[in-house]
Amino acid sequence: MIKNVIFDCDGVLLASNDVFFECFVEGAKELGVAVTRDFYIKVTGGGMMDSVKIFMNMYHFSQPTVEYIIKHVDALYKEKAKEHGVPLKPYVKEVLDYLEEHQIKRFVASSSFEDVIQQTLGPHHVLSRFNGTIFGDMVKERKPDPEIYLTCMEKFGLKKE
């Protein structure tokens, strides 16, 4: 029997990937770079430094230039999220209802930093429906490294099953 579910946030709870992609395209365009969806998919879910390395290799930019783009894209995303919000994925509330009804504990483990999750997921009033959260600023390694999930399991006493 399932006792616990650990959710990622971006692309699972929030329909944030398209919003972030728009911001990424806009930020890179300032340097005359047309970012493809394939490139975006390569850097999604990882940490900033992973994105910087991939960007540097593909476009031959210096690290400070790429870090500027990433910080600018992050600011654009936060601005768009604040102005327009980021929609929940379909059926999130229904899935949470089901899990609560069946007394299955719910956790969020997201590579995004806590302030971003509070800003994007907070307005949907679902954070209180989770038994615990782990954010990207609480771990050293980024996905696909399993550290964030292992940290969640350790912090909340979850067993590998």
Secondary structure, DSSP 8 states (H G I E B T S, - for coil): ---EEEE-SBTTTB--HHHHHHHHHHHHHTTT----HHHHHHHTTS-HHHHHHHHHHHH---HHHHHHHHHHHHHHHHHHHHHH---B-TTHHHHHHHHHHTT-EEEEEESS-HHHHHHHTGGGT-GGGSSEEEEGGG-SS-TTSTHHHHHHHHHTT----
